[in-house]
Amino acid sequence: MHWYDILGTLGVLSIIFAYAAVQSGRLAPTRLLYSMMNLIGAILILVSLAYNFNLASVVIEVFWILISVWGIVKWFQARRELMKPPIE
């Protein structure tokens, strides 16, 4: 097994653990950790796909990254809203 296969496998495990944690109720899908696990997993899979190219897999990983970044941005926006002082 090559180093990029190991990275890809770790990426798959990250995404699977994130999904399982949400389904089991151990992790809320709105938490930063969920989006970060998905983002890291997708990046690692994409690295492995650079060595073993598969167009369909690249497309889904690019969308997985975009959606994960969207979730991270939403998390930071929600946090910023909570930290705003109340308007009097």
Distance bins in CASP14 RR format, pairs under 12 A and 6 or more apart:
PFRMAT RR
TARGET T0000
AUTHOR 0000-0000-0000
RMODE 2
METHOD distances of the structure
MODEL  1
1 7 0 0 0 0 0 1 0 0 0 0 0
1 8 0 0 0 0 0 1 0 0 0 0 0
1 9 0 0 0 0 1 0 0 0 0 0 0
1 10 0 0 0 0 0 1 0 0 0 0 0
1 48 0 0 0 0 0 1 0 0 0 0 0
1 51 0 0 0 0 0 1 0 0 0 0 0
1 52 0 0 0 0 0 1 0 0 0 0 0
2 8 0 0 0 0 0 1 0 0 0 0 0
2 9 0 0 0 0 0 1 0 0 0 0 0
2 47 0 0 0 0 0 1 0 0 0 0 0
2 48 0 0 0 0 1 0 0 0 0 0 0
2 50 0 0 0 0 0 1 0 0 0 0 0
2 51 1 0 0 1 0 0 0 0 0 0 0
2 52 0 0 0 0 1 0 0 0 0 0 0
3 9 0 0 0 0 0 1 0 0 0 0 0
3 10 0 0 0 0 0 1 0 0 0 0 0
3 44 0 0 0 0 0 1 0 0 0 0 0
3 47 0 0 0 0 1 0 0 0 0 0 0
3 48 0 0 0 0 1 0 0 0 0 0 0
3 50 0 0 0 0 0 1 0 0 0 0 0
3 51 0 0 0 0 1 0 0 0 0 0 0
4 10 0 0 0 0 0 1 0 0 0 0 0
4 11 0 0 0 0 0 1 0 0 0 0 0
4 44 0 0 0 0 1 0 0 0 0 0 0
4 45 0 0 0 0 0 1 0 0 0 0 0
4 46 0 0 0 0 0 1 0 0 0 0 0
4 47 1 0 0 1 0 0 0 0 0 0 0
4 48 1 0 1 0 0 0 0 0 0 0 0
4 49 0 0 0 0 1 0 0 0 0 0 0
4 50 1 0 0 1 0 0 0 0 0 0 0
4 51 1 0 1 0 0 0 0 0 0 0 0
4 52 1 0 0 1 0 0 0 0 0 0 0
4 53 0 0 0 0 0 1 0 0 0 0 0
5 11 0 0 0 0 0 1 0 0 0 0 0
5 12 0 0 0 0 0 1 0 0 0 0 0
5 44 0 0 0 0 0 1 0 0 0 0 0
5 45 0 0 0 0 0 1 0 0 0 0 0
5 47 0 0 0 0 0 1 0 0 0 0 0
5 48 1 0 0 1 0 0 0 0 0 0 0
5 49 0 0 0 0 0 1 0 0 0 0 0
5 50 0 0 0 0 0 1 0 0 0 0 0
5 51 0 0 0 0 1 0 0 0 0 0 0
5 52 1 0 0 1 0 0 0 0 0 0 0
6 12 0 0 0 0 0 1 0 0 0 0 0
6 13 0 0 0 0 0 1 0 0 0 0 0
6 44 0 0 0 0 1 0 0 0 0 0 0
6 45 0 0 0 0 0 1 0 0 0 0 0
6 47 0 0 0 0 0 1 0 0 0 0 0
6 48 0 0 0 0 1 0 0 0 0 0 0
6 51 0 0 0 0 0 1 0 0 0 0 0
7 13 0 0 0 0 0 1 0 0 0 0 0
7 14 0 0 0 0 0 1 0 0 0 0 0
7 40 0 0 0 0 0 1 0 0 0 0 0
7 41 0 0 0 0 1 0 0 0 0 0 0
7 42 0 0 0 0 0 1 0 0 0 0 0
7 43 0 0 0 0 1 0 0 0 0 0 0
7 44 1 0 1 0 0 0 0 0 0 0 0
7 45 0 0 0 0 1 0 0 0 0 0 0
7 46 0 0 0 0 1 0 0 0 0 0 0
7 47 1 0 1 0 0 0 0 0 0 0 0
7 48 1 0 1 0 0 0 0 0 0 0 0
7 49 0 0 0 0 0 1 0 0 0 0 0
7 50 0 0 0 0 0 1 0 0 0 0 0
7 51 0 0 0 0 1 0 0 0 0 0 0
7 52 0 0 0 0 0 1 0 0 0 0 0
8 14 0 0 0 0 1 0 0 0 0 0 0
8 15 0 0 0 0 0 1 0 0 0 0 0
8 16 0 0 0 0 0 1 0 0 0 0 0
8 40 0 0 0 0 0 1 0 0 0 0 0
8 41 1 0 0 1 0 0 0 0 0 0 0
8 42 0 0 0 0 1 0 0 0 0 0 0
8 43 0 0 0 0 1 0 0 0 0 0 0
8 44 1 0 1 0 0 0 0 0 0 0 0
8 45 1 0 1 0 0 0 0 0 0 0 0
8 46 0 0 0 0 1 0 0 0 0 0 0
8 47 1 0 0 1 0 0 0 0 0 0 0
8 48 1 1 0 0 0 0 0 0 0 0 0
8 49 0 0 0 0 1 0 0 0 0 0 0
8 50 0 0 0 0 0 1 0 0 0 0 0
8 51 0 0 0 0 1 0 0 0 0 0 0
8 52 0 0 0 0 1 0 0 0 0 0 0
8 57 0 0 0 0 0 1 0 0 0 0 0
8 61 0 0 0 0 0 1 0 0 0 0 0
9 15 0 0 0 0 0 1 0 0 0 0 0
9 16 0 0 0 0 0 1 0 0 0 0 0
9 41 0 0 0 0 0 1 0 0 0 0 0
9 44 0 0 0 0 1 0 0 0 0 0 0
9 45 0 0 0 0 1 0 0 0 0 0 0
9 47 0 0 0 0 0 1 0 0 0 0 0
9 48 1 0 0 1 0 0 0 0 0 0 0
10 16 0 0 0 0 0 1 0 0 0 0 0
10 17 0 0 0 0 0 1 0 0 0 0 0
10 37 0 0 0 0 0 1 0 0 0 0 0
10 40 0 0 0 0 1 0 0 0 0 0 0
10 41 1 0 0 1 0 0 0 0 0 0 0
10 42 0 0 0 0 0 1 0 0 0 0 0
10 43 0 0 0 0 0 1 0 0 0 0 0
10 44 1 0 1 0 0 0 0 0 0 0 0
10 45 0 0 0 0 1 0 0 0 0 0 0
10 47 0 0 0 0 1 0 0 0 0 0 0
10 48 0 0 0 0 1 0 0 0 0 0 0
11 17 0 0 0 0 1 0 0 0 0 0 0
11 18 0 0 0 0 0 1 0 0 0 0 0
11 37 0 0 0 0 1 0 0 0 0 0 0
11 38 0 0 0 0 1 0 0 0 0 0 0
11 39 0 0 0 0 0 1 0 0 0 0 0
11 40 1 0 0 1 0 0 0 0 0 0 0
11 41 1 1 0 0 0 0 0 0 0 0 0
11 42 1 0 0 1 0 0 0 0 0 0 0
11 43 1 0 0 1 0 0 0 0 0 0 0
11 44 1 1 0 0 0 0 0 0 0 0 0
11 45 1 0 1 0 0 0 0 0 0 0 0
11 46 0 0 0 0 1 0 0 0 0 0 0
11 47 0 0 0 0 1 0 0 0 0 0 0
11 48 0 0 0 0 1 0 0 0 0 0 0
11 49 0 0 0 0 0 1 0 0 0 0 0
11 61 0 0 0 0 1 0 0 0 0 0 0
11 64 0 0 0 0 0 1 0 0 0 0 0
11 65 0 0 0 0 0 1 0 0 0 0 0
12 18 0 0 0 0 0 1 0 0 0 0 0
12 19 0 0 0 0 0 1 0 0 0 0 0
12 37 0 0 0 0 0 1 0 0 0 0 0
12 38 0 0 0 0 0 1 0 0 0 0 0
12 40 0 0 0 0 0 1 0 0 0 0 0
12 41 1 0 0 1 0 0 0 0 0 0 0
12 42 0 0 0 0 1 0 0 0 0 0 0
12 44 0 0 0 0 1 0 0 0 0 0 0
12 45 1 0 0 1 0 0 0 0 0 0 0
12 46 0 0 0 0 0 1 0 0 0 0 0
12 48 0 0 0 0 1 0 0 0 0 0 0
12 49 0 0 0 0 0 1 0 0 0 0 0
12 57 0 0 0 0 0 1 0 0 0 0 0
12 61 0 0 0 0 0 1 0 0 0 0 0
12 64 0 0 0 0 0 1 0 0 0 0 0
13 19 0 0 0 0 0 1 0 0 0 0 0
13 20 0 0 0 0 0 1 0 0 0 0 0
13 37 0 0 0 0 1 0 0 0 0 0 0
13 40 0 0 0 0 0 1 0 0 0 0 0
13 41 0 0 0 0 1 0 0 0 0 0 0
13 44 0 0 0 0 1 0 0 0 0 0 0
13 45 0 0 0 0 0 1 0 0 0 0 0
14 20 0 0 0 0 0 1 0 0 0 0 0
14 21 0 0 0 0 0 1 0 0 0 0 0
14 33 0 0 0 0 0 1 0 0 0 0 0
14 34 0 0 0 0 0 1 0 0 0 0 0
14 35 0 0 0 0 0 1 0 0 0 0 0
14 36 0 0 0 0 1 0 0 0 0 0 0
14 37 1 0 1 0 0 0 0 0 0 0 0
14 38 1 0 0 1 0 0 0 0 0 0 0
14 39 0 0 0 0 1 0 0 0 0 0 0
14 40 1 0 1 0 0 0 0 0 0 0 0
14 41 1 1 0 0 0 0 0 0 0 0 0
14 42 0 0 0 0 1 0 0 0 0 0 0
14 43 0 0 0 0 1 0 0 0 0 0 0
14 44 1 0 0 1 0 0 0 0 0 0 0
14 45 0 0 0 0 1 0 0 0 0 0 0
14 64 0 0 0 0 0 1 0 0 0 0 0
14 68 0 0 0 0 0 1 0 0 0 0 0
15 21 0 0 0 0 0 1 0 0 0 0 0
15 22 0 0 0 0 0 1 0 0 0 0 0
15 34 0 0 0 0 0 1 0 0 0 0 0
15 35 0 0 0 0 0 1 0 0 0 0 0
15 36 0 0 0 0 0 1 0 0 0 0 0
15 37 1 0 0 1 0 0 0 0 0 0 0
15 38 1 0 1 0 0 0 0 0 0 0 0
15 39 0 0 0 0 1 0 0 0 0 0 0
15 40 0 0 0 0 1 0 0 0 0 0 0
15 41 1 0 1 0 0 0 0 0 0 0 0
15 42 1 0 0 1 0 0 0 0 0 0 0
15 43 0 0 0 0 0 1 0 0 0 0 0
15 44 0 0 0 0 1 0 0 0 0 0 0
15 45 1 0 0 1 0 0 0 0 0 0 0
15 46 0 0 0 0 0 1 0 0 0 0 0
15 60 0 0 0 0 0 1 0 0 0 0 0
15 61 0 0 0 0 1 0 0 0 0 0 0
15 64 1 0 0 1 0 0 0 0 0 0 0
15 65 0 0 0 0 0 1 0 0 0 0 0
15 67 0 0 0 0 0 1 0 0 0 0 0
15 68 0 0 0 0 1 0 0 0 0 0 0
16 22 0 0 0 0 0 1 0 0 0 0 0
16 23 0 0 0 0 0 1 0 0 0 0 0
16 37 0 0 0 0 1 0 0 0 0 0 0
16 38 0 0 0 0 0 1 0 0 0 0 0
16 41 0 0 0 0 1 0 0 0 0 0 0
16 45 0 0 0 0 0 1 0 0 0 0 0
17 23 0 0 0 0 0 1 0 0 0 0 0
17 24 0 0 0 0 0 1 0 0 0 0 0
17 26 0 0 0 0 1 0 0 0 0 0 0
17 27 0 0 0 0 1 0 0 0 0 0 0
17 33 0 0 0 0 0 1 0 0 0 0 0
17 34 0 0 0 0 0 1 0 0 0 0 0
17 36 0 0 0 0 0 1 0 0 0 0 0
17 37 1 0 0 1 0 0 0 0 0 0 0
17 38 0 0 0 0 0 1 0 0 0 0 0
17 40 0 0 0 0 0 1 0 0 0 0 0
17 41 0 0 0 0 1 0 0 0 0 0 0
18 24 0 0 0 0 0 1 0 0 0 0 0
18 25 0 0 0 0 0 1 0 0 0 0 0
18 26 0 0 0 0 0 1 0 0 0 0 0
18 27 1 0 0 1 0 0 0 0 0 0 0
18 28 0 0 0 0 0 1 0 0 0 0 0
18 29 0 0 0 0 1 0 0 0 0 0 0
18 31 0 0 0 0 1 0 0 0 0 0 0
18 32 0 0 0 0 0 1 0 0 0 0 0
18 33 1 0 0 1 0 0 0 0 0 0 0
18 34 1 0 1 0 0 0 0 0 0 0 0
18 35 0 0 0 0 1 0 0 0 0 0 0
18 36 0 0 0 0 1 0 0 0 0 0 0
18 37 1 1 0 0 0 0 0 0 0 0 0
18 38 1 0 1 0 0 0 0 0 0 0 0
18 39 0 0 0 0 1 0 0 0 0 0 0
18 40 0 0 0 0 1 0 0 0 0 0 0
18 41 0 0 0 0 1 0 0 0 0 0 0
18 42 0 0 0 0 0 1 0 0 0 0 0
18 64 0 0 0 0 0 1 0 0 0 0 0
18 68 0 0 0 0 1 0 0 0 0 0 0
19 25 0 0 0 0 0 1 0 0 0 0 0
19 26 0 0 0 0 0 1 0 0 0 0 0
19 27 0 0 0 0 1 0 0 0 0 0 0
19 29 0 0 0 0 1 0 0 0 0 0 0
19 34 0 0 0 0 1 0 0 0 0 0 0
19 37 0 0 0 0 1 0 0 0 0 0 0
19 38 0 0 0 0 1 0 0 0 0 0 0
19 41 0 0 0 0 0 1 0 0 0 0 0
19 64 0 0 0 0 0 1 0 0 0 0 0
20 26 0 0 0 0 1 0 0 0 0 0 0
20 27 0 0 0 0 1 0 0 0 0 0 0
20 34 0 0 0 0 0 1 0 0 0 0 0
20 37 0 0 0 0 0 1 0 0 0 0 0
21 27 1 1 0 0 0 0 0 0 0 0 0
21 28 0 0 0 0 1 0 0 0 0 0 0
21 29 0 0 0 0 1 0 0 0 0 0 0
21 31 0 0 0 0 1 0 0 0 0 0 0
21 33 0 0 0 0 1 0 0 0 0 0 0
21 34 1 0 0 1 0 0 0 0 0 0 0
21 37 0 0 0 0 1 0 0 0 0 0 0
21 38 0 0 0 0 0 1 0 0 0 0 0
22 28 1 0 0 1 0 0 0 0 0 0 0
22 29 1 0 1 0 0 0 0 0 0 0 0
22 30 0 0 0 0 1 0 0 0 0 0 0
22 31 0 0 0 0 1 0 0 0 0 0 0
22 33 0 0 0 0 0 1 0 0 0 0 0
22 34 1 0 0 1 0 0 0 0 0 0 0
22 35 0 0 0 0 0 1 0 0 0 0 0
22 37 0 0 0 0 1 0 0 0 0 0 0
22 38 0 0 0 0 0 1 0 0 0 0 0
23 29 0 0 0 0 1 0 0 0 0 0 0
23 34 0 0 0 0 0 1 0 0 0 0 0
25 31 0 0 0 0 0 1 0 0 0 0 0
25 34 0 0 0 0 0 1 0 0 0 0 0
26 33 0 0 0 0 0 1 0 0 0 0 0
26 34 0 0 0 0 0 1 0 0 0 0 0
27 33 1 0 0 1 0 0 0 0 0 0 0
27 34 1 0 1 0 0 0 0 0 0 0 0
27 35 0 0 0 0 0 1 0 0 0 0 0
27 36 0 0 0 0 0 1 0 0 0 0 0
27 37 0 0 0 0 1 0 0 0 0 0 0
27 38 0 0 0 0 0 1 0 0 0 0 0
28 34 1 0 0 1 0 0 0 0 0 0 0
28 35 0 0 0 0 0 1 0 0 0 0 0
28 75 0 0 0 0 0 1 0 0 0 0 0
29 35 0 0 0 0 1 0 0 0 0 0 0
29 37 0 0 0 0 0 1 0 0 0 0 0
29 38 0 0 0 0 1 0 0 0 0 0 0
29 67 0 0 0 0 0 1 0 0 0 0 0
29 68 0 0 0 0 0 1 0 0 0 0 0
29 71 0 0 0 0 1 0 0 0 0 0 0
29 74 0 0 0 0 0 1 0 0 0 0 0
29 75 0 0 0 0 0 1 0 0 0 0 0
30 71 0 0 0 0 1 0 0 0 0 0 0
30 72 0 0 0 0 0 1 0 0 0 0 0
30 74 1 0 0 1 0 0 0 0 0 0 0
30 75 1 0 0 1 0 0 0 0 0 0 0
30 77 0 0 0 0 0 1 0 0 0 0 0
30 78 1 0 0 1 0 0 0 0 0 0 0
30 79 0 0 0 0 0 1 0 0 0 0 0
31 37 0 0 0 0 1 0 0 0 0 0 0
31 38 0 0 0 0 0 1 0 0 0 0 0
31 71 0 0 0 0 0 1 0 0 0 0 0
31 72 0 0 0 0 0 1 0 0 0 0 0
31 74 0 0 0 0 0 1 0 0 0 0 0
31 75 1 0 0 1 0 0 0 0 0 0 0
31 78 0 0 0 0 0 1 0 0 0 0 0
31 79 0 0 0 0 0 1 0 0 0 0 0
32 38 0 0 0 0 0 1 0 0 0 0 0
32 39 0 0 0 0 0 1 0 0 0 0 0
32 68 0 0 0 0 0 1 0 0 0 0 0
32 69 0 0 0 0 0 1 0 0 0 0 0
32 71 0 0 0 0 1 0 0 0 0 0 0
32 72 1 0 0 1 0 0 0 0 0 0 0
32 73 0 0 0 0 0 1 0 0 0 0 0
32 74 0 0 0 0 1 0 0 0 0 0 0
32 75 1 0 1 0 0 0 0 0 0 0 0
32 76 0 0 0 0 1 0 0 0 0 0 0
32 77 0 0 0 0 0 1 0 0 0 0 0
32 78 0 0 0 0 1 0 0 0 0 0 0
32 79 0 0 0 0 1 0 0 0 0 0 0
33 39 0 0 0 0 0 1 0 0 0 0 0
33 40 0 0 0 0 0 1 0 0 0 0 0
33 68 0 0 0 0 0 1 0 0 0 0 0
33 71 0 0 0 0 0 1 0 0 0 0 0
33 72 0 0 0 0 0 1 0 0 0 0 0
33 75 0 0 0 0 1 0 0 0 0 0 0
34 40 0 0 0 0 0 1 0 0 0 0 0
34 41 0 0 0 0 0 1 0 0 0 0 0
34 67 0 0 0 0 0 1 0 0 0 0 0
34 68 0 0 0 0 1 0 0 0 0 0 0
34 71 0 0 0 0 1 0 0 0 0 0 0
34 72 0 0 0 0 1 0 0 0 0 0 0
34 74 0 0 0 0 0 1 0 0 0 0 0
34 75 0 0 0 0 1 0 0 0 0 0 0
35 41 0 0 0 0 0 1 0 0 0 0 0
35 42 0 0 0 0 0 1 0 0 0 0 0
35 64 0 0 0 0 0 1 0 0 0 0 0
35 65 0 0 0 0 0 1 0 0 0 0 0
35 66 0 0 0 0 0 1 0 0 0 0 0
35 67 0 0 0 0 1 0 0 0 0 0 0
35 68 1 0 1 0 0 0 0 0 0 0 0
35 69 1 0 0 1 0 0 0 0 0 0 0
35 70 0 0 0 0 1 0 0 0 0 0 0
35 71 1 0 1 0 0 0 0 0 0 0 0
35 72 1 0 1 0 0 0 0 0 0 0 0
35 73 0 0 0 0 1 0 0 0 0 0 0
35 74 0 0 0 0 1 0 0 0 0 0 0
35 75 1 0 0 1 0 0 0 0 0 0 0
35 76 0 0 0 0 0 1 0 0 0 0 0
35 78 0 0 0 0 0 1 0 0 0 0 0
36 42 0 0 0 0 0 1 0 0 0 0 0
36 43 0 0 0 0 0 1 0 0 0 0 0
36 65 0 0 0 0 0 1 0 0 0 0 0
36 68 1 0 0 1 0 0 0 0 0 0 0
36 69 0 0 0 0 0 1 0 0 0 0 0
36 71 0 0 0 0 1 0 0 0 0 0 0
36 72 1 0 0 1 0 0 0 0 0 0 0
36 75 0 0 0 0 1 0 0 0 0 0 0
36 76 0 0 0 0 0 1 0 0 0 0 0
37 43 0 0 0 0 0 1 0 0 0 0 0
37 44 0 0 0 0 0 1 0 0 0 0 0
37 64 0 0 0 0 0 1 0 0 0 0 0
37 68 0 0 0 0 1 0 0 0 0 0 0
37 71 0 0 0 0 0 1 0 0 0 0 0
37 72 0 0 0 0 0 1 0 0 0 0 0
38 44 0 0 0 0 0 1 0 0 0 0 0
38 45 0 0 0 0 0 1 0 0 0 0 0
38 60 0 0 0 0 0 1 0 0 0 0 0
38 61 0 0 0 0 0 1 0 0 0 0 0
38 63 0 0 0 0 0 1 0 0 0 0 0
38 64 1 0 0 1 0 0 0 0 0 0 0
38 65 0 0 0 0 1 0 0 0 0 0 0
38 66 0 0 0 0 0 1 0 0 0 0 0
38 67 1 0 0 1 0 0 0 0 0 0 0
38 68 1 0 1 0 0 0 0 0 0 0 0
38 69 0 0 0 0 1 0 0 0 0 0 0
38 70 0 0 0 0 0 1 0 0 0 0 0
38 71 0 0 0 0 1 0 0 0 0 0 0
38 72 0 0 0 0 1 0 0 0 0 0 0
39 45 0 0 0 0 0 1 0 0 0 0 0
39 46 0 0 0 0 0 1 0 0 0 0 0
39 61 0 0 0 0 0 1 0 0 0 0 0
39 62 0 0 0 0 0 1 0 0 0 0 0
39 64 1 0 0 1 0 0 0 0 0 0 0
39 65 1 0 0 1 0 0 0 0 0 0 0
39 66 0 0 0 0 1 0 0 0 0 0 0
39 67 0 0 0 0 1 0 0 0 0 0 0
39 68 1 1 0 0 0 0 0 0 0 0 0
39 69 1 0 0 1 0 0 0 0 0 0 0
39 70 0 0 0 0 0 1 0 0 0 0 0
39 71 0 0 0 0 1 0 0 0 0 0 0
39 72 1 0 0 1 0 0 0 0 0 0 0
39 73 0 0 0 0 0 1 0 0 0 0 0
39 75 0 0 0 0 0 1 0 0 0 0 0
40 46 0 0 0 0 0 1 0 0 0 0 0
40 47 0 0 0 0 0 1 0 0 0 0 0
40 61 0 0 0 0 0 1 0 0 0 0 0
40 64 0 0 0 0 0 1 0 0 0 0 0
40 65 0 0 0 0 1 0 0 0 0 0 0
40 68 0 0 0 0 1 0 0 0 0 0 0
40 69 0 0 0 0 0 1 0 0 0 0 0
40 72 0 0 0 0 0 1 0 0 0 0 0
41 47 0 0 0 0 1 0 0 0 0 0 0
41 48 0 0 0 0 0 1 0 0 0 0 0
41 49 0 0 0 0 0 1 0 0 0 0 0
41 61 0 0 0 0 1 0 0 0 0 0 0
41 64 1 0 0 1 0 0 0 0 0 0 0
41 65 0 0 0 0 1 0 0 0 0 0 0
41 68 0 0 0 0 1 0 0 0 0 0 0
42 48 0 0 0 0 0 1 0 0 0 0 0
42 49 0 0 0 0 0 1 0 0 0 0 0
42 57 0 0 0 0 0 1 0 0 0 0 0
42 58 0 0 0 0 0 1 0 0 0 0 0
42 59 0 0 0 0 0 1 0 0 0 0 0
42 60 0 0 0 0 1 0 0 0 0 0 0
42 61 1 0 1 0 0 0 0 0 0 0 0
42 62 0 0 0 0 1 0 0 0 0 0 0
42 63 0 0 0 0 1 0 0 0 0 0 0
42 64 1 1 0 0 0 0 0 0 0 0 0
42 65 1 0 1 0 0 0 0 0 0 0 0
42 66 0 0 0 0 1 0 0 0 0 0 0
42 67 0 0 0 0 1 0 0 0 0 0 0
42 68 1 0 0 1 0 0 0 0 0 0 0
42 69 0 0 0 0 1 0 0 0 0 0 0
43 49 0 0 0 0 0 1 0 0 0 0 0
43 50 0 0 0 0 0 1 0 0 0 0 0
43 61 0 0 0 0 1 0 0 0 0 0 0
43 62 0 0 0 0 0 1 0 0 0 0 0
43 64 0 0 0 0 1 0 0 0 0 0 0
43 65 1 0 0 1 0 0 0 0 0 0 0
43 66 0 0 0 0 0 1 0 0 0 0 0
43 68 0 0 0 0 1 0 0 0 0 0 0
43 69 0 0 0 0 0 1 0 0 0 0 0
44 50 0 0 0 0 0 1 0 0 0 0 0
44 61 0 0 0 0 1 0 0 0 0 0 0
44 64 0 0 0 0 0 1 0 0 0 0 0
44 65 0 0 0 0 0 1 0 0 0 0 0
45 51 0 0 0 0 0 1 0 0 0 0 0
45 52 0 0 0 0 0 1 0 0 0 0 0
45 54 0 0 0 0 0 1 0 0 0 0 0
45 57 1 0 0 1 0 0 0 0 0 0 0
45 58 0 0 0 0 1 0 0 0 0 0 0
45 59 0 0 0 0 0 1 0 0 0 0 0
45 60 0 0 0 0 1 0 0 0 0 0 0
45 61 1 0 1 0 0 0 0 0 0 0 0
45 62 0 0 0 0 0 1 0 0 0 0 0
45 64 0 0 0 0 1 0 0 0 0 0 0
45 65 0 0 0 0 1 0 0 0 0 0 0
45 68 0 0 0 0 0 1 0 0 0 0 0
46 52 0 0 0 0 0 1 0 0 0 0 0
46 53 0 0 0 0 0 1 0 0 0 0 0
46 54 0 0 0 0 0 1 0 0 0 0 0
46 57 0 0 0 0 1 0 0 0 0 0 0
46 58 1 0 0 1 0 0 0 0 0 0 0
46 59 0 0 0 0 0 1 0 0 0 0 0
46 60 0 0 0 0 1 0 0 0 0 0 0
46 61 1 0 1 0 0 0 0 0 0 0 0
46 62 1 0 0 1 0 0 0 0 0 0 0
46 63 0 0 0 0 0 1 0 0 0 0 0
46 64 0 0 0 0 1 0 0 0 0 0 0
46 65 1 0 0 1 0 0 0 0 0 0 0
46 66 0 0 0 0 0 1 0 0 0 0 0
46 68 0 0 0 0 0 1 0 0 0 0 0
47 53 0 0 0 0 0 1 0 0 0 0 0
47 58 0 0 0 0 0 1 0 0 0 0 0
47 61 0 0 0 0 1 0 0 0 0 0 0
47 65 0 0 0 0 0 1 0 0 0 0 0
48 54 0 0 0 0 1 0 0 0 0 0 0
48 57 0 0 0 0 1 0 0 0 0 0 0
48 58 0 0 0 0 0 1 0 0 0 0 0
48 61 0 0 0 0 1 0 0 0 0 0 0
49 55 0 0 0 0 1 0 0 0 0 0 0
49 56 0 0 0 0 0 1 0 0 0 0 0
49 57 1 0 1 0 0 0 0 0 0 0 0
49 58 1 0 1 0 0 0 0 0 0 0 0
49 59 0 0 0 0 0 1 0 0 0 0 0
49 60 0 0 0 0 1 0 0 0 0 0 0
49 61 1 0 0 1 0 0 0 0 0 0 0
49 62 0 0 0 0 1 0 0 0 0 0 0
49 64 0 0 0 0 0 1 0 0 0 0 0
49 65 0 0 0 0 0 1 0 0 0 0 0
50 57 0 0 0 0 0 1 0 0 0 0 0
50 58 0 0 0 0 1 0 0 0 0 0 0
50 61 0 0 0 0 0 1 0 0 0 0 0
51 58 0 0 0 0 0 1 0 0 0 0 0
52 58 0 0 0 0 0 1 0 0 0 0 0
53 59 0 0 0 0 0 1 0 0 0 0 0
53 61 0 0 0 0 0 1 0 0 0 0 0
54 60 0 0 0 0 1 0 0 0 0 0 0
54 61 0 0 0 0 1 0 0 0 0 0 0
55 61 0 0 0 0 0 1 0 0 0 0 0
55 62 0 0 0 0 0 1 0 0 0 0 0
56 62 0 0 0 0 0 1 0 0 0 0 0
56 63 0 0 0 0 0 1 0 0 0 0 0
57 63 0 0 0 0 0 1 0 0 0 0 0
57 64 0 0 0 0 0 1 0 0 0 0 0
58 64 0 0 0 0 0 1 0 0 0 0 0
58 65 0 0 0 0 0 1 0 0 0 0 0
59 65 0 0 0 0 0 1 0 0 0 0 0
59 66 0 0 0 0 0 1 0 0 0 0 0
60 66 0 0 0 0 0 1 0 0 0 0 0
60 67 0 0 0 0 0 1 0 0 0 0 0
61 67 0 0 0 0 0 1 0 0 0 0 0
61 68 0 0 0 0 0 1 0 0 0 0 0
62 68 0 0 0 0 0 1 0 0 0 0 0
62 69 0 0 0 0 0 1 0 0 0 0 0
63 69 0 0 0 0 0 1 0 0 0 0 0
63 70 0 0 0 0 0 1 0 0 0 0 0
64 70 0 0 0 0 0 1 0 0 0 0 0
64 71 0 0 0 0 0 1 0 0 0 0 0
65 71 0 0 0 0 0 1 0 0 0 0 0
65 72 0 0 0 0 0 1 0 0 0 0 0
66 72 0 0 0 0 0 1 0 0 0 0 0
66 73 0 0 0 0 0 1 0 0 0 0 0
67 73 0 0 0 0 0 1 0 0 0 0 0
67 74 0 0 0 0 0 1 0 0 0 0 0
68 74 0 0 0 0 0 1 0 0 0 0 0
68 75 0 0 0 0 0 1 0 0 0 0 0
69 75 0 0 0 0 0 1 0 0 0 0 0
69 76 0 0 0 0 0 1 0 0 0 0 0
70 76 0 0 0 0 0 1 0 0 0 0 0
70 77 0 0 0 0 0 1 0 0 0 0 0
71 77 0 0 0 0 1 0 0 0 0 0 0
71 78 0 0 0 0 1 0 0 0 0 0 0
71 79 0 0 0 0 0 1 0 0 0 0 0
72 78 0 0 0 0 0 1 0 0 0 0 0
72 79 0 0 0 0 0 1 0 0 0 0 0
73 79 0 0 0 0 0 1 0 0 0 0 0
73 80 0 0 0 0 0 1 0 0 0 0 0
74 80 0 0 0 0 0 1 0 0 0 0 0
74 81 0 0 0 0 0 1 0 0 0 0 0
75 81 0 0 0 0 0 1 0 0 0 0 0
75 82 0 0 0 0 0 1 0 0 0 0 0
76 82 0 0 0 0 0 1 0 0 0 0 0
76 83 0 0 0 0 0 1 0 0 0 0 0
77 83 0 0 0 0 0 1 0 0 0 0 0
77 84 0 0 0 0 0 1 0 0 0 0 0
78 84 0 0 0 0 0 1 0 0 0 0 0
END
